[in-house]
């Protein structure tokens, strides 16, 4: 089993920045890919950005050029740097990971609110 704990959410003004962190523990040797997903009110959960153990990344077009995923293997932590935040980025952000492209493990989520 793998446990994922997110942190770093909060309230930010449009145009601002936040960095989310996801600390992994447990059987992390089994993880192939880690990613950030989000779910806005009334919408389906969607992939924001993901990274594989080899460093390949995949991201949603809506965050291209604004969000960056990275990992610190020594700390077993994945980050999501979010810049130029927009109102429509408001959502609960979830960290997820697994041994393949489909996540097996999920964190509880952290709320990001973009508001003036």
C-alpha positions, -999 to +999 in steps of 0.1 A: +000+000+000+010+036-006-001+066+014-003+100-002-007+132+017-012+165+000-004+200+013-001+235+001-036+245-009-052+277+000-067+310-011-049+330-038-058+359-060-060+356-098-025+358-113-009+344-081+011+312-074+009+282-052+030+251-048+013+219-038+032+190-023+025+153-021+044+131+003+044+094-004+050+066+020+047+029+021+054+006-009+067+035-030+090+012-050+058+000-068+050+034-082+055+040-119+037+073-122+025+101-100+001+128-109-022+157-098-059+156-106-085+182-098-122+183-094-141+216-095-177+219-082-201+202-105-174+188-128-157+155-133-122+149-119-096+156-145-059+150-149-038+182-144-003+168-148+015+136-143+051+124-142+066+089-146+096+074-128+116+081-160+107+118-159+082+119-187+053+143-181+018+147-194-004+177-187-038+192-195-038+219-222-056+242-198-025+244-176+002+244-203+029+270-196+014+277-161+018+245-140+049+224-136+051+190-120+084+178-104+096+152-080+122+148-053+130+111-051+151+116-020+121+131-002+095+108-019+076+140-027+059+153-059+052+190-064+029+210-085+040+245-090+010+266-102+016+301-116-007+326-132-037+311-115-071+317-129-106+316-114-113+284-132-084+267-115-104+266-083-109+229-073-099+202-049-065+189-061-057+153-055-024+135-057-025+101-072-001+073-082+003+037-092+022+011-109+008+020-143-009+049-161-041+045-141-038+056-105-043+031-078-037+053-048-052+087-040-047+113-014-075+131+004-071+163-016-063+199-009-085+228-018-072+256-040-094+286-043-086+314-067-106+345-059-103+382-058 
